[in-house]
């Protein structure tokens, strides 16, 4: 179907509809690539991200993020989930959390490199990372206090 016909449906100009389609194709293609399976690579990239986040170093954060990185955050039923796209925006978000004094502990989350963030001795969030080509392409963050209370995090007390 020509973009001249789809443009009115999506309430955009034909050029804007073409751009939307192009972005959509890129995102679908990126999702169909296999994440890095090497646990050492995953851990190395995530550790670099966590160190940069701890230091609030914007440039080091951007360096480990894919330009099209997507961050999903689930804060629970009482708050809307958020989605942040792009390396610079995700780096800004990560850098803002460096100011609140989170303790970040590396963990495995569903078999991939992740982290538990603790604030004042209590779990603040759990993060899972998807790594492709040595860059972070996706970050999933669970910040729902109810669901965090249900997780068994006893092994982290060491």
Secondary structure by P-SEA (a helix, b strand, c coil): cccccccccccccaaaaaaaaaaaaaaaaaaaccccccaaaaaaaaaaaaaaaaaccaaaaaaacccbbbbbbbccccbbbbbbbcaaaaaaaaaaacccbbbbbbbbccccbbbbbbccccccbbbbbbbccccccbbbbbccaaaaaacccccccc
